[in-house]
Each structure stands twice: as structure tokens, then as C-alpha cells.
């Protein structure tokens, strides 16, 4: 049974990503690329610490860090790469074009992860028609962004 609740949360995440990119690009124009990347991570860290203090949980998870597979820690590095790329691309090619490239690459990567069951994720059957869906998404997005 498909759970629409999670689809809505994922869609909200997508909207937040577009806004985050816009805000990060604006910050980067004024402060610089690496400075804005650092500020964004500091603010994110403070936000999570406040949530831990309010909710009263989370700190106990640090005792399990040794059992986490090494690749699971790469998310922090990827986050720096993502913010850096967004800060330098959105002002140059626009939020819509950058987001289109991000989404197409995200979906292609997600199909690979799902199809192979990489990094401990559940394996989902790959269908070649999925590539047509990605191509149509890319074409449709490009049509929307034509000047």
C-alpha cells in the first residue's frame, strides 16, 4: 500500500531544496562561496542541537557511531559539495535551470541506487521505461524554462 503522507513530505523537501538553494546563492553572492557554505553548516548544526535539547533525545545515538558503515558518513561531504555547487550555479544559470539539472541527476542516481540496492537500501526492480520517464521530465522541465 502506497503511503501518500511520505510522498507529501518528499514533495515538501523538494520545495525546501529549491528555496535553500536560492537562499544559499544569495548568501554566497555577499559572503563568498566557502564562507556561505560554512555559515549554512553552522546554522544547521545549531538547529539540530536545539532540536536535540527540546526533544531530549539524539545524543545517545553517538554511542552507536562505530557500528555505522563508513559510506554513511559521506553525507556530510556530499552536503558541502551540494551547497558549493548550488551557490556557484544558481546565480549563473538561474534557480529553475539549476534545479532541473539537480532533479534529473537525482532521479538517475536514485534509479541506480534502487535498481542495485546500493548502500543498504531496499532493491527495487529496474524498468527501462523509467529512463523514458527521466527523459520526459528533463524535456518537460527544459520546455518550461525556455527563454
N, C-alpha and C positions, 0 to 999 in steps of 0.2 A: 504494500500500500504506500503510495507516494504521499509524503507529508509536505503540504503547501507552506506550513509555518516556516520550514527551513529554507524553502525557495524565496520567501519574502525576506528573510534575514539575509540571504545571499545577495538579493537584489539591493537591499539597503547598503550592504557592504560595497557593492559596485558604485552606487551613488556617492558613498563616502570617499571611495578611492578617487573619483573624478574631482571632488571638492578638495581632498587632501592634496592632490597634485597641483591644483590651482593655487592653493594657499602656500604650498612649498615653493612653487615657482615664484610667487610674489615675494616671499621671504628671501629666496635666493638672489633675486634681482637687486635687493638692497644690501643684504649682508654678505653675499658670496655663496658659492655652491657648497663648499665644505663647512663653512660656518653655519649655514642654514640646516645642513644635514645634522650637525652636532646639536643644534638647538632643538630640532624636532625630536631627536632621540632623548635628550634630557627631559623635555616636557612629557614625552611618552613614559619615561621611567618614573617620573614624579607622579603621573596619573595612576600608573599601576600600583605604586607604593600606597597612595591614598586609598585605592580600592581595597588593597590587602588590609589596611588598617580598619576600614569601615566594615568589610565583610568578616574580618577576623580569621581568614584562612589564606592559605597560599604559601606561607613561609615554610611550612612543614614539608613541602614538596622538594625543597633543596636537599633533603637527606637522600632522595632517590636519584640525584643527578648522575651518579656513577653508572646506573643501570640504563641510562638513555643511550641509544645508538649514536655514534659520532656524527652522522649526517644530519641528525635532528637539530644540531646546534648551528647548522649553516644558515638557518633562517635569519639570524642577526646580520650576517654578512650580506645576504641577499637583500635585506631591508635597506642597507646602506647603498647598495648598487641601485635598487629601485628608486630611492629618493634622489640620488645623484642624477640618474637618467631622466627622471621627471623634471627636475629643476632645470636641466640644460635643454630639454627638448620642447617642453610646452611653450615657453616664450618664443621659440624659433619657428615651430610648425603649428602651434595652436593646440588648445586642450582637446578639441574633437579629433584631430588627426593623430595626436599622440595617444589618446585613449583608444582609438581604433586599432592602432598598431599593438598596443598593450593587450587589448582584448583578444585579438586574433592570435597573438603569440601565447597568451594564457590558455586559450582553448586548445591549441595544438599541443602544448606541453601537457595539459590536463588529459587529453586523449592518450598520449603516450604513457603517462603515469597510470591511468585507469586500465589501459589495454595490457600493460605488462605487470600491473600490480606492484609497482615500484615503491620502495621506502616504507614497506609495511602496510600499504593501502590495500583495500579490497580490490581484487581484479574484476574488471567488467569487460564483457565481450566487445571487441572492436568490430565495427562495421564500416566498410569503405564509404558508405553513404554519408557517414559522419564528416568525411573530408569535403563532400559537396556542401554540407551544411556550413562548414567553416568558410568555404569559398563564397557561398551566397551571403554570409554575414559580412565578409570583407567587401564584397562588391556593393552590397546594400549600404554599408557604412560609408564607402567612398562616394556613392551617389549622393547621400545626404550631405557630404562635406564639399561637394563641388563648388568652385567659385564661380 
